[in-house]
Amino acid sequence: MLPAVEPWVILSFCSAIFLVGLFGLLVRRNIIVILMSIELMLNAVNLTFVTFSGQLADLAGQMSVFFIITVAAAESAVGLGLVIALYRTLKTVDTDQIQMLRD
């Protein structure tokens, strides 16, 4: 059996993962990297939910994680489909080059 890890260690790790995802979301211009950053942020929140669920001995956080992962998988599939469609028409995935929706 694995030794128990203190909750503050896990929450510090979660906040670090979330901040890396937020940095990638704000700084990067590639749509695929932006989608990966959003997924990284969602996984950090999921790990936080599981940590608090374990600390409070309540399964509601783990059930929320199950639904969040399901929605994130659907969001990734739709987002990747949109990226492929944009790449086929514009030959780029750079957000600075995509101005189709602004006109």
N, C-alpha and C positions, 0 to 999 in steps of 0.2 A: 504494500500500500504506500502511496506517495505521502510525504509529509505535508502537513497543512501549511499554506502560505498565508501570511498576514493580509488582511483586506486592503490595507493602505498600499502595499506593494503592487497588488493587482490594479488598484485604482490609479496609481501613478503610471503604471504601464499603459492603462487604457487612455489616460489623458495625453500621454506622449504619442500614442498611435493616432488619437484624434487630432492632435496638433500637426502631426506630419501630413495627415489627410487634408486638413484645412489649409496648410501651406501649399500643398500641391494643387488644391482647388483654386486658390487665389493667384498663384504665380504662374502656373503652366498654361500654355495656349493650345496644346494638343487635346482634342476632344477625348481621345482614348485615355490619356493620362488623367483627365478630369473625371471621367467615369470611374477609373480605378481609385482615385482619391475619395470619391463619394462612397464607394464600397468599403474603403478602409475606415472611413468615419462611421459607417453603419456597423462594421464589425467591432469597433471600439465601444460603441453604445451597447451592442449585444453582450460583449464581455462584462460591461458594467452591470447590465441587468442580471446576468447569471451570478455575478459576485454578490449583489444585494439579495438576490433570491436565496442563495446559499446561506447568507448571514441571517436572514430573517426566517429561514425554514419555511418558505412559501413558494409554491410552484407557479405562481402567477407571472413572475419574471421570466421563467423558463418557457412558459407558454407564449409570452409576448415575443421572445426570441425566435421561437418556431415560426410565428406568423411574419415577423420582420424578415427572416431569411427567405421565406416563400415570396414575399413581395419584392425583395431585393433581386431574387433570381429572375422574376418576370421583368423587373425594371432593367436589368442588365440585357436581357434578350431584346427588348424593345429598343433600348439605347443603342445596342450594337447594330441592329437593323437600320436605325436612322443614320448611324455613322457610315455604314456601307452604302446606303442610298446617296448620302451627301458626297462621299468619295467618288462614286460612279459618275455623278453629274459635274462636280467641281474639280475633281482630281486633287483634292487637298483635305486635310482634317485639321488645319490650323484655324483657330477661331477668329484671328484677325483677317483672314482671307474670305471668310464666309459672311457675305452681306446680302444673301438672297432674301432673308426675312425682313430686312430693314426697309426695303422699297415698297 
